[in-house]
Amino acid sequence: MLVTIDKRGSVGIPQSVRKALELEAGSTLNLEVEAGGTITLSPTVVFGTVRLSETGLNKLAEARDSGTAPLPGWLREAMNNAEADPVE
């Protein structure tokens, strides 16, 4: 399948391929250049970074140290009240 690089350096992925791989606007692809110049694109899932304050790290350590016992009350409450951050 031939595709053309446009003046911005972008390559269009044909609709049939996007449909088959369930790719849509915002999908992430991993690009690898292999020996001999072969380019491979692979669909990839990217997970956001989690940053914890010192307090958060201490709470995480407390949760880990609790073993298989019930989760600490503060953690159950935080989980029940958790909301997703808006996408930027």
C-alpha positions as CSV (number, residue, x, y, z in Angstrom):
1,M,0.0,0.0,0.0
2,L,1.6,3.3,-1.0
3,V,1.2,6.5,1.0
4,T,2.7,9.9,0.5
5,I,4.4,12.1,3.0
6,D,2.9,15.6,2.9
7,K,4.8,18.9,3.3
8,R,4.4,18.8,7.1
9,G,6.0,15.3,7.2
10,S,2.7,13.6,8.0
11,V,1.6,10.3,6.5
12,G,-2.0,9.5,6.1
13,I,-3.2,6.0,7.2
14,P,-5.9,4.7,4.9
15,Q,-9.4,4.4,6.3
16,S,-9.5,0.6,5.8
17,V,-6.4,0.2,8.0
18,R,-7.7,2.6,10.6
19,K,-11.0,0.7,10.8
20,A,-9.3,-2.7,10.9
21,L,-7.1,-1.6,13.8
22,E,-9.8,0.5,15.5
23,L,-7.6,3.6,15.2
24,E,-9.2,7.0,15.6
25,A,-8.2,10.6,16.1
26,G,-5.9,10.8,19.1
27,S,-4.8,7.1,18.9
28,T,-1.1,6.6,19.7
29,L,1.3,4.7,17.5
30,N,4.9,3.6,18.4
31,L,7.3,4.2,15.5
32,E,10.4,2.1,15.2
33,V,13.1,2.2,12.5
34,E,14.6,-1.2,12.0
35,A,17.8,-2.3,10.3
36,G,17.7,-1.6,6.6
37,G,15.4,1.4,7.1
38,T,12.1,-0.5,7.6
39,I,9.6,1.6,9.5
40,T,7.2,-0.1,11.8
41,L,4.1,1.5,13.3
42,S,2.3,-0.3,16.2
43,P,-0.8,0.8,18.1
44,T,0.2,1.6,21.6
45,V,-1.7,2.5,24.8
46,V,-0.2,5.4,26.8
47,F,-1.0,5.7,30.5
48,G,-0.7,9.1,32.2
49,T,2.0,9.8,34.8
50,V,0.9,9.7,38.4
51,R,2.8,12.2,40.7
52,L,2.5,11.8,44.4
53,S,3.4,14.3,47.1
54,E,5.3,13.2,50.2
55,T,2.0,12.7,52.0
56,G,0.7,10.6,49.1
57,L,3.9,8.5,49.0
58,N,3.6,7.9,52.8
59,K,0.0,6.8,52.3
60,L,1.0,4.5,49.5
61,A,3.7,2.9,51.7
62,E,1.1,2.5,54.5
63,A,-1.2,0.8,52.1
64,R,1.5,-1.5,50.9
65,D,2.6,-2.4,54.5
66,S,-1.0,-3.2,55.4
67,G,-0.6,-6.5,53.5
68,T,-3.8,-8.4,52.7
69,A,-5.7,-6.8,55.6
70,P,-8.7,-4.6,54.7
71,L,-7.7,-1.3,53.1
72,P,-7.1,1.6,55.5
73,G,-10.3,3.8,55.9
74,W,-8.6,6.8,54.4
75,L,-7.8,4.9,51.2
76,R,-11.4,3.4,50.9
77,E,-12.8,7.0,51.3
78,A,-10.3,8.4,48.7
79,M,-11.3,5.7,46.3
80,N,-15.0,6.3,46.8
81,N,-14.6,10.0,46.2
82,A,-12.1,9.8,43.3
83,E,-12.9,11.7,40.1
84,A,-11.1,11.8,36.8
85,D,-9.1,14.9,36.0
86,P,-10.3,16.7,32.9
87,V,-8.2,15.9,29.8
88,E,-6.0,18.9,28.9
